[in-house]
Amino acid sequence: MSKVLIIGGGAAGMMAGVFAARNHHEVHILEKNEKLGKKVFITGKGRCNVTNACDTEELFPAMMSNPKFLYSSFYSFTPQDVMEFFEEAGVPLKVERGNRVFPQSDHSSDIIRALERELKKAGAKIHLHTSVKEIVKESETDSVTGVILTDGTFMEGDAVIVATGGFSYQSTGSTGDGYRFARELGLKVTDIAPSLVPLKTKEDYIPKLQGLSLKNTGLTIKNGKKVLYEDFGEMMFTHFGVTGPMILSASAHIGTKLEKAPNGELSAYLDLKPALTKEQLDARILREFEAGPNKQFKNVIGVLFPSSLTPVMLELGGIPAEKKIHDISREERQHFIDLIKAFPFTITGMGEFKEAIITRGGVSVKEINPGTMESKKISGLYFAGEVLDLDAVTGGYNLQIAWSTAYLAAQAIQ
């Protein structure tokens, strides 16, 4: 039996605590906040997208960095294992579009409470308002001996699991402490950047659409003629750009490409009617035109779009708003169809850490044994969750990283 100190009481820290305590270790979770799971509480807009109910092999394409490193983790504690864990812990789950898994109650607090119950049942001790200043190691053996708290207290430990999270949503306590611990111990930390963030745009017509949500929309992002990313889903316009599930996933794919792009800009296009081909869309518009040949253009196209989008479509469409339907040429109509199928905007930047759901980058996985989550250099030192250089698109995948790496670290402790 070992004395295990877990720094951080978020998703990874709590899950590691449950399994380490179930394995009869003496477990202490050191959490600097006033309660556990502050970031878990706000995930999935407060509903907590627990995992993705896909087959285990389907997790890897959703990873944005170091997917091979996660092989042992994901196969040791699969999405199905995660679902079973929470169901057995008293949280009925449901599967929604895209295999996203949520508590039936739609309350993330149920997930946190379940983990707290399991921690208590297994005998783990929780220390709130407890900040760690540094991790202590024995220089001769390169093995951890414990931690020093910010009040100067030394806490002895046989193993330390760093589960401090990333650098996103700093109000929840993710202030990059784990990176500092790793660097102080001589481990490499890759550059960090915000990921799963809204995107900033250039055009002045985008803020005019602020608050407008579009479902079932196609998105294409290009660097010159090269297509970098394509997706289909839900998005929303903001006062500075675009956001929503589809946009957040796009941000994970294009982050490094945007930094390297000419002028730091990428072209993006929305297909506002992805269910229709250009020919079908033309037939639809012609039906509207034939129903009111003497009407003005602005009074006919309103049926095609949400009211706040119509003025912008008129502004960009190249057809004067007052022009009579019977005077509109085939070329004008085709140009307008092109606009509907490829509504343009320019991506100029990414949101900041305060808006980021997760952090890209972190403790280098080259420093970590993928089968145990233990540092290759320092025995008894483990890392789990977002503190590692691991990230994925939206859909429950990032929490699966946390659960799986935490499980593996807990099981590896002797």
N, C-alpha and C positions, 0 to 999 in steps of 0.2 A: 504493500500500500504506500502510495506517495502523497505528499502534500502538494496540491496543484493550485497555483495562483492564476486566475484568469483576469487579464486586464481588459475591461470593457464588458458591459452587460447589455449588448445589443443582440441582434439575431445570432451571430456566430458565437458570441460569448455565452449566451444562455444555453444554446444547443450543446456546446462543448461541456458546459457545466453539468447538464443532465446526464450525459453519457459517462463522463469521468466519475461522477458521484455514483451512478448505477454500477460502475466497476469497482466500487468500494474504496475509491480514493478520498482523501480529505480535501474537499473543494472549497475555495474561497473566490467569489466573484467580486472584483474591485471596480466599482462603478462611480464615476465622479459626479454624476447627476443625482437628483433627488429620487429618481425611480428608474427602473429597468426599461429597456425597449423604446426609448424616445423616438428613434428614427423609424422603427418598425411601426409605431403608432401612425405615422403620416404616410407610409408607403401605400401605393395604389389608391391615392386620394382618400386615405383613411380606411380603406376596405382591406388592405393587405393582400396583394397578389402573391400567395404563399409559394407557389411553384408553377411549373408548366406540366400538364399531364401527358406529355409526349413520351415516346419510347426513349430510353436512355441515349441511344446513339444519335437521336435527333437533337440532343442538347448541344452537341459540338458545333454545328453550323451557326448556332446563335451566339457563340463566344466571339468576342472581338479581339481578344488577345490570349495567347498561350493555351489554346484548347487542349493540346496533347498532354499538358501538365495535369489536367483535371481528370484524366482517364481513371486512375485508381479511385479518386474521390467520388466521381459520379457513379461508378459501378459498385462502390461499397455502400453508398447511401443514395439510392435512386429517387426520382420524383415519386414513384409509387410508395417507396419506404417513407418518404416525408409525409405523404397523404395519410398513410396508415398510422404514423406517429401521432398526427394531430387528431385524427378520428378517435384513436384509442385514448387520447388525452382529453376527450370530451368536446371536440370542436367539429361538428358536421360540416363538410365541405361541399362545394358545387363547382362544376367546370363550365366556363363560359367560352365565348368566341375565341378562337385561336388557342384553345386548350388552357386558357388562363384559369388558375384555381384560386377560389376565394372562400372565406368562411360563409356559410349559408346566411349568417346574421348580417353580413357586410360590415362587421365591426373588427378592426385590427386589434382592438383591446382584448378580444376573445383569444387571439393567438398569444398575446403577451401573458395573459392570465393563465393559459394552459401551460406555458413554459415555466411560469413562476410556481404553479402547482407541482409540476414534475420535479423542479429543483428542490422544493421543500420535501416532497415525498422521498427523494433520493438522499436527502440530508446535506445538500450543499448550503454553505453559509454565504449570505449576501451582505456586502459592506457598501452602503450608499454614501454619497458625499465623500468618497475616498479616491484621491488622485495619486497616481504613481509618478514619482519624479525620475527614477531611473531603475533599470534592471541590473542586478549585481551578478557578476560571474567570478568564478575561481580562475585566476589567470593561469595557474599551472595545468589544470585539467581542462580548461575551456568548457566548463559546465556551469549552469546557472545555480545560484545559491539562494536567490530571493529577490525582493524589490525594496527600494527605499520610497516611502510615501512623501508627499510634499511637506508634511509636518515633521519630517526627519525620522520617523519610525522605520525600523528595519523589520520586514516580514520575511521570515525564512520560508523557502519552498524548494521542493525537489524538481518541480517542473513549472514553467511559466508559459501560458498561452496568450499571445498578443492578439486581441480581437477588438482593436480600437477603432475600426472603421476607416473611412477615407478622409476626404477634406471637403465633402459636400454637405450642405445643411449644417453648417457649423453651430447653429443654435441648439442642435441636438447633442452636441459634444464631440462631433467629428472634427477635431482641430489638428489632425496630423501628428498626434503624439507617437503613434506606432512607427512612423517614418523616422522620427528623431531617435527613438529607442534603437531601431535597426542600425542607423548610421553610427550612433555612439558605440555600438558593439562591432563595428567594422563591416556591416553588411551593405550591399549595394541597393540603392533605391532608385528606380527609374523616374524620369521626369513625370510629374503629374499634371493632369489637365481635366477640366470639367467634361463630363459625358452625360448623355441623355439630357440634353438641354434645349431650350428654345433657340431658334435661329434668328439672327438680325438680318434685315433686308434694306435695300437701297431706295426703292421706289416710294414716292410720296403718296401713291394711291393705296398702299397697303394699310397704313394707319386709319384710312377712311373706312376700312372694313373691320375695325377693331370689334371683337366680341362675336363676330360671325363664325359659326362652326359649320364645317362641311363634313358629311359622312360619305362613304363610298366614293372617294376621290382618288384619282391616280396621281402619282408624283414621279417626276423624272428629274434627276440632277446631273448636269453635264459640266465637264471641263473642256471648253471648246466644243468639238464634235463628239468627244468621248463620253459615253454614258457611264457615270460613276455609281449611280444608285437608282433603283426603281422600286416603288412600293404602291400599295393600295390600302386605303383606310380612312382614318378620321383625323382632321386637323382643325386648327382655329387660328384666326388672325388676331394679332395684338397691336398695341400702340407702337411697338418697335419692330415687329416681324411676324413670325409664325411659330405655333407650338402645337401640342396635341400628340397622341401616341405615335402616329406615323412620322411626325417631324422629329420627335425625340429619338426614335430608332435610327432615323437618317443621320442625326448628329453623331451617333456612335460610329457610323461608317465613314463619314466625310471629314472628321476632325483633322486628321493629319493632312488630308488632301487639300483642305481649305488653306491651311498654313502655307502649302507649297504652290498654290495656284497663282497665276499671273494677277498682279494687283490685289491678291488675297480675296478674290471673288469667284463665285461659281454661279452658273446659270441654272435656274430651276423652272419647271413648268408643271402646272396642274391640269389634269384632264378633268374638266367639270362634269362631263357626261361619259364616263368610261364604259357604261353598259351599251352605248350606241356607237356604231361605226360612223364615219363621216357621211356615208351615203344615207344611213338611217336617220342621222341628225338632220341632213338636208331635207329629207322627206318630211320630217316632223315640222321643220321651220316653214317649208312650203305650205303645209296644211294650215298653219297659223296665218300665213300671208294670204292664202286664197280665201280665208274666212273674213278678212277685212282689208281688201285691196286699197281702199281709200283712207285707211287709218294712217296715222304717223307711226314711224318705226318705234319710237319710244313707248307707244301704247300697246304694241303687239308683243315685244320681247319680254315684257315683265313676267309672263307665265313660265318662262324658262328658268328664272333665277330667283333666289331670295331677294327681297326688296332692297337690302343694302348693297347687293352686288350689282344690281341693274345700272346705276349711274356710272360705276367704274367700267362696266362692259361697254356702255355707250361712249365713254371717254376714250377707250382704247380701240373700239371697233371700227373706226374709220367711216362710219355711216352717220350723217347728221341726224340728230334725234328727231327733228321735225320732218324729215324726208318721208314722202308718201310711199307706201309699200309698193305700189305699181311702178314707181320710178327707180326702185333698187335693182341694180344690175346683177347678173349671175356672179361676176367677179367679186362684187362687194359682199354678196351673200357667202361665197366660198371663203373670203378673207375672214368674215365673222365666225364661220364654222371653225377655221384654223385657230382662232383665238379661244373658242370654247374648249377645243381639244388640247390646247397648249397655252394656258394662261401664264404669262411670263412674270418672273421676279428674279432678283439678284440677291444671292446670299453673300453677306459681307462679313459676318462674324458669328461667333457662338455666344450663348449666354454665359454668365459667370458662375463661380462655384456656389454662390448663394441660391442659384436657380437649378443647379445640377442635381439630378437624382443620384448619380454615382460619380466616382472618380476613376479616370483612366490613368494607369501607371501605379507605382507603389513598390513595395519590397520585391526585389527581383526574384523570380521563381527559380533562377539558376542557383540561388543561395539555399533553396529549400528542397528537401527530399519529397518527391511527389507521392510516395507511398505512405508517408507518416506525417507530413507537414512540419517536420522538425528541421531546424537549421542544420546545414551540412557542417558548419564551423563550430557551433556551440551546442553541446548536448543538453537536453532538457528544455530547449527554447523552441517553441512552436508558434506558428502564425496561422490565422484562420480568417476568412472573409475578405472584406473590401480593402483591408490594409495591404493585401497582396496585389501584384500587377496582374489582375484578372478582372475582366468586365465583359458584359454581354448586352444585347439589345433588350428592349422592354418585353414583358410577358411572363414574369416570374422567374426568369433565368438567373438574375443576380442574387435573389434570395436562395435559389438552389445552390449556387456557389458557396454561399455562407453556411447553409446547413451541411453540405457534403464535406467541405474542408474542416468544419468544426468537428463533425463526427469522426473523421479520420484521425485528427489530432488527439481527440479524447481516447480513442481506441488504441492509439499507439503508445500511450503512456504506460510504463511498467509499474 
